[in-house]
Amino acid sequence: MPGKIYFKGAGLVSAIGHSVAETLASIEQERYRPSTINIEQSTGPLTLPYFTINQPGLSAGVDRLYEIIDRVIQQALEEAKLTTEQLQCAGLFVGSTSFDMFKCEIDLKQSSCTNHDIASHTPPFNRLTHYIQKKYAINGPVFTFNTACTSSANALMYAAELIRRGDICHALVLGLEFYNEVTALGFSGLSLISSNGMRPFDQHRDGLYLGEACGALIISAEPEDPGFAYVSGANIGDNYSITASNPDGNTIQTVIERALSQAHIKKEAISIIKTHGTASLSNDEAEAAGLSRVFGTATPPIVTLKPFMGHTLGACGINELILFYSALRKKSLITFPSKIADEFSLRLANRADIPDKGYYLLNYFGFGGNSTALIIANA
């Protein structure tokens, strides 16, 4: 059994809450409707549903991004109670698909750049990590991850392995995603935005809603009692398609079985599965097929989280992990009440499925064929 890496403190700002507690409360009180965004085009404005962070007191533009990042880091630090010295030698790991792309869009709209200028001056992914590193005096290793929707899940997995190796004692892992036109137009162009509500694994599903969110998680080898911990993870690539995993579930089966093997547990040990659950036709089909390949007719009950705050893309690894284990810690469970299609041998989890202690599987799948499975546990 690999050594567990404990979750010491978490912070979250989403479209439905200033913190982890507020986000959970909004879900419990069924306050999770998306707002809308308008994109000006030559053919006229395009209006799309979008879970945007519209909270009072936040600045506009780029300052808003840094305020949200600072807020989630402060929340995580307050719960983790790290000393200044511990934070200074911690590692920093950030996962996102867009980082500060929206800043680039603002800059370009205010400039007279040619297409050549734009291509020649692509901004680096490390501007945000430089800001965090400097503000919080972090002197440990710093990494950014841009692997589509698995970005922050992979950041967590990598951070945990560096702690296990003894390279660092603590790690600050962030998942962040903020609205930008490139992403919104890309998903709209692929016809992946839902027109009638996001319902994962539902027979009438027709796509997803995108969302903004930022989450921070501090992890450590120091035990937390009682607490949740990372046990193992696996990541593989699938060259079946640029936008989807193999629909036969083979890739998803492989990554889950590797995570189970590295955790040194049998599939029967898994109590609940946090699905990726994008509510798109092909992704839900592939995930259901992969789960069936691994668990057969005994697939553990599932949880789906994206309908509550949107698909936060590269940030969903950390954001959904925080929501999932925080709800379990309260002995509650949040899952969107889809009507599971008859073609899927799946069942939504309920409170009766929560064990006193157990192992949990969390799935994340991204464009480019990147697939990640994490296993966490509570003691």
C-alpha positions in Angstrom: 0.0 0.0 0.0 1.5 3.4 -1.0 1.8 6.0 1.7 -1.2 8.3 1.9 -0.9 12.0 1.1 -3.3 13.9 3.3 -5.6 16.8 2.4 -4.7 19.5 4.9 -6.7 22.5 3.8 -8.9 23.6 0.9 -10.3 26.8 -0.6 -12.8 27.2 -3.4 -14.5 30.1 -5.2 -17.1 29.1 -7.8 -20.0 30.6 -9.6 -22.3 29.5 -6.7 -20.2 30.3 -3.7 -17.3 32.3 -2.1 -16.0 29.2 -0.3 -16.3 25.4 0.0 -19.1 25.8 2.6 -21.1 28.3 0.5 -20.8 26.2 -2.7 -22.1 23.1 -0.8 -24.9 25.2 0.7 -25.9 26.5 -2.7 -26.1 22.9 -4.0 -28.1 21.7 -1.0 -30.5 24.7 -1.5 -30.8 24.1 -5.2 -29.3 27.5 -6.1 -27.2 26.6 -9.1 -28.6 28.1 -12.3 -26.1 29.3 -14.9 -26.1 32.9 -16.1 -25.4 33.9 -19.7 -22.6 35.5 -21.7 -22.7 37.4 -25.0 -20.0 37.2 -27.6 -20.0 39.8 -30.4 -19.5 38.2 -33.8 -19.7 39.5 -37.4 -23.0 37.6 -37.8 -24.4 39.1 -34.6 -24.1 38.4 -30.8 -23.9 34.8 -29.6 -25.6 34.1 -26.3 -24.5 31.1 -24.3 -25.3 29.7 -20.8 -22.3 30.0 -18.5 -21.5 29.6 -14.8 -19.7 32.9 -14.2 -18.3 34.2 -10.9 -20.4 37.3 -10.3 -19.9 38.0 -6.7 -20.1 41.5 -5.1 -16.9 43.2 -4.2 -14.7 41.6 -6.9 -12.7 43.9 -9.1 -13.0 43.8 -12.9 -10.5 42.6 -15.5 -7.2 41.0 -14.5 -7.4 42.2 -10.9 -10.5 40.0 -10.4 -8.4 36.9 -11.3 -5.7 37.6 -8.7 -8.3 38.5 -6.0 -10.0 35.1 -6.5 -6.6 33.2 -6.5 -5.6 35.0 -3.3 -9.0 34.2 -1.7 -8.8 30.4 -2.3 -5.1 30.2 -1.2 -6.0 32.1 2.0 -8.9 29.7 2.7 -6.6 26.7 2.2 -3.8 28.1 4.3 -6.2 29.0 7.2 -7.5 25.4 7.3 -4.1 23.8 6.8 -2.4 26.0 9.4 0.9 25.9 7.6 3.7 28.0 9.1 5.5 30.6 7.0 8.5 28.3 7.0 6.5 25.3 5.8 4.9 27.3 3.0 8.3 28.7 1.8 9.6 25.2 1.2 6.4 23.8 -0.3 5.9 23.0 -4.0 3.5 24.9 -6.2 1.4 23.0 -8.8 -1.1 24.7 -11.0 -3.5 23.1 -13.6 -5.6 25.0 -16.1 -6.6 24.9 -19.8 -6.6 28.7 -20.2 -4.6 30.2 -17.3 -4.9 34.0 -18.0 -6.0 33.7 -21.7 -8.8 36.2 -21.1 -6.1 38.9 -20.3 -4.5 38.2 -23.7 -7.9 38.7 -25.3 -8.3 42.1 -23.6 -4.8 43.1 -24.6 -5.4 42.1 -28.2 -8.7 44.0 -28.5 -6.9 47.1 -27.2 -4.0 46.8 -29.6 -3.4 46.8 -33.3 -1.6 43.5 -33.5 -1.4 41.7 -36.8 -1.8 37.9 -37.0 1.9 37.6 -37.2 2.4 39.6 -34.0 -0.1 37.5 -32.2 1.7 34.2 -33.3 5.1 35.6 -32.4 4.3 36.8 -28.9 2.3 34.0 -27.3 2.3 34.6 -23.6 3.8 32.0 -21.2 1.8 29.8 -18.9 3.9 30.8 -15.9 2.8 34.4 -15.3 0.3 33.2 -12.7 2.7 30.9 -10.9 5.3 33.7 -10.8 2.7 35.9 -9.1 1.8 33.2 -6.5 5.4 32.2 -5.9 6.4 35.8 -5.3 3.5 36.8 -3.1 3.6 33.8 -0.8 7.4 33.4 -0.8 7.3 29.8 -2.1 10.8 28.6 -2.8 10.0 24.9 -3.7 9.5 23.5 -7.2 6.9 25.1 -9.4 5.0 23.3 -12.2 2.1 24.2 -14.5 -0.1 21.6 -16.2 -2.0 22.0 -19.4 -3.5 18.6 -20.2 -7.0 19.7 -21.0 -9.7 18.7 -18.5 -7.2 16.5 -16.5 -4.8 19.4 -15.8 -5.3 19.9 -12.1 -5.9 16.2 -11.4 -2.5 15.6 -13.0 -1.0 18.4 -10.9 -2.3 16.7 -7.8 -0.9 13.4 -8.8 2.5 14.8 -9.6 2.6 16.8 -6.3 1.8 13.7 -4.3 4.6 11.7 -5.9 7.1 14.4 -5.1 6.0 14.3 -1.5 6.3 10.5 -1.5 9.8 10.7 -2.9 10.8 13.1 -0.1 11.5 16.0 -2.4 9.1 18.3 -0.6 7.0 18.0 2.6 3.9 20.0 1.5 2.4 21.1 -1.8 -0.1 23.8 -2.8 -2.1 22.6 -5.8 -4.4 24.9 -7.7 -7.0 24.4 -10.4 -8.3 27.5 -12.1 -10.4 28.3 -15.1 -11.8 31.7 -16.1 -14.0 32.8 -18.9 -12.5 33.5 -22.3 -14.0 33.7 -25.8 -11.7 31.2 -27.4 -12.9 28.4 -25.1 -16.6 29.4 -25.3 -16.6 29.6 -29.1 -14.7 26.4 -29.4 -17.2 24.4 -27.3 -20.1 26.1 -29.1 -18.6 25.3 -32.5 -18.4 21.7 -31.5 -22.1 21.7 -30.6 -21.2 20.7 -27.0 -23.2 23.4 -25.2 -26.5 22.1 -23.8 -29.7 23.7 -25.0 -32.0 22.2 -22.4 -30.0 21.6 -19.2 -27.0 19.6 -18.3 -27.9 16.0 -17.4 -25.1 13.5 -17.3 -25.9 9.9 -18.4 -29.5 11.0 -19.0 -31.2 9.6 -22.1 -32.0 13.2 -23.2 -28.5 14.7 -22.5 -27.3 17.0 -25.2 -24.2 18.6 -23.8 -22.7 20.7 -21.0 -22.4 24.2 -19.5 -19.0 25.7 -19.0 -18.1 27.4 -15.7 -15.5 29.5 -13.9 -14.0 28.4 -10.7 -10.7 28.3 -8.7 -9.8 25.8 -6.1 -6.7 25.4 -3.9 -5.7 22.2 -2.0 -2.8 21.8 0.4 -1.5 18.3 0.7 1.1 16.8 3.1 2.5 13.4 4.2 1.6 14.5 7.8 -1.4 12.5 9.0 -4.8 14.2 9.4 -7.2 12.5 11.8 -9.9 12.2 10.8 -9.2 13.1 7.3 -9.2 12.3 3.6 -6.1 11.4 1.6 -4.8 10.7 -1.9 -3.9 7.1 -2.4 -3.0 6.6 -6.0 -3.5 7.9 -9.6 -2.9 6.9 -13.2 -2.8 8.8 -16.4 -2.7 7.6 -20.0 -3.1 9.0 -23.5 -5.6 7.8 -26.1 -5.1 8.7 -29.8 -8.6 7.7 -30.8 -9.8 11.3 -31.3 -8.8 14.9 -30.6 -12.0 15.4 -28.6 -13.1 12.1 -27.2 -12.0 8.8 -25.6 -12.5 5.6 -27.4 -16.3 4.9 -27.1 -15.7 1.2 -26.4 -14.3 2.2 -23.0 -11.0 0.5 -23.4 -8.9 3.5 -22.5 -11.0 4.3 -19.5 -10.8 0.7 -18.3 -7.0 0.7 -18.5 -6.5 3.9 -16.6 -8.9 2.8 -13.8 -7.3 -0.6 -13.5 -3.8 1.0 -13.3 -5.0 3.3 -10.5 -6.4 0.3 -8.6 -3.2 -1.6 -9.1 -1.1 1.2 -7.8 -3.3 1.5 -4.8 -2.9 -2.2 -4.1 -6.7 -2.6 -3.7 -9.3 -4.7 -5.5 -12.1 -3.1 -7.4 -14.6 -4.3 -4.8 -13.0 -1.8 -2.3 -14.4 1.2 -4.2 -17.5 2.6 -2.4 -18.5 5.5 -4.7 -17.4 6.8 -8.1 -17.1 10.5 -8.9 -17.7 10.4 -12.7 -16.3 12.9 -15.2 -19.9 13.1 -16.4 -19.9 15.8 -19.1 -23.4 15.0 -20.4 -22.1 14.9 -24.0 -23.2 11.9 -26.0 -19.8 10.3 -26.7 -18.0 11.0 -23.4 -20.8 9.6 -21.2 -21.0 6.6 -23.5 -17.2 6.0 -23.2 -17.2 6.4 -19.5 -20.1 4.1 -18.9 -18.5 1.5 -21.1 -15.2 1.8 -19.3 -16.9 1.4 -15.9 -18.8 -1.6 -17.1 -15.5 -3.2 -18.4 -13.9 -2.8 -14.9 -16.8 -3.5 -12.6 -19.3 -5.4 -14.7 -22.8 -5.4 -13.2 -21.5 -4.5 -9.8 -20.5 -0.9 -10.7 -20.4 1.2 -7.4 -23.0 4.0 -7.2 -21.9 7.2 -9.0 -21.9 11.0 -8.3 -22.0 13.7 -11.0 -21.0 17.3 -10.1 -20.7 19.4 -13.2 -24.4 20.4 -13.4 -24.0 22.4 -10.2 -21.2 24.8 -11.3 -20.5 23.9 -14.9 -17.6 22.1 -16.5 -14.6 23.9 -15.1 -12.3 22.2 -17.6 -8.7 22.1 -16.4 -9.8 23.1 -12.9 -12.3 20.3 -12.4 -9.7 17.9 -11.0 -9.2 20.0 -7.9 -12.6 21.7 -7.7 -14.6 18.4 -7.9 -12.2 16.6 -5.6 -12.7 19.3 -3.0 -16.5 19.3 -3.3 -16.6 15.5 -3.3 -14.6 14.8 -0.1 -16.0 17.9 1.7 -19.5 16.6 1.2 -18.5 13.1 2.4 -16.8 14.6 5.4 -20.2 16.1 6.4 -21.7 12.6 5.9 -23.7 14.1 3.0 -23.7 13.4 -0.7 -24.3 15.7 -3.7 -25.3 14.3 -7.1 -27.4 15.7 -9.8 -30.7 13.8 -10.2 -30.4 12.7 -13.8 -32.6 9.9 -15.1 -30.0 7.4 -16.0 -30.4 6.1 -19.6 -31.5 2.4 -19.8 -28.4 1.6 -21.9 -26.1 2.4 -18.9 -25.8 0.0 -15.9 -25.3 2.8 -13.5 -27.0 4.0 -10.3 -26.8 7.4 -8.6 -25.3 7.3 -5.1 -27.4 8.3 -2.0 -26.5 8.9 1.6 -27.0 5.3 2.5 -24.0 4.5 0.3 -21.6 6.5 2.4 -19.3 4.1 4.4 -17.6 5.0 7.7 -14.3 4.5 5.9 -13.6 3.5 2.3 -12.0 4.1 -1.0 -13.3 6.4 -3.8 -12.6 6.6 -7.5 -12.6 9.9 -9.3 -12.5 10.1 -13.1 -11.3 12.9 -15.4 -11.0 12.8 -19.2 -9.8 15.5 -21.5 -9.4 16.6 -25.1 -6.4 15.1 -26.8 -7.1 11.7 -25.3 -5.8 12.5 -21.8 -7.4 10.2 -19.2 -6.8 10.3 -15.4 -8.2 8.3 -12.5 -7.5 9.1 -8.9 -8.2 7.0 -5.8 -8.7 8.7 -2.4 -9.6 7.3 1.0 -10.8 8.4 4.4 -9.5 6.9 7.6 
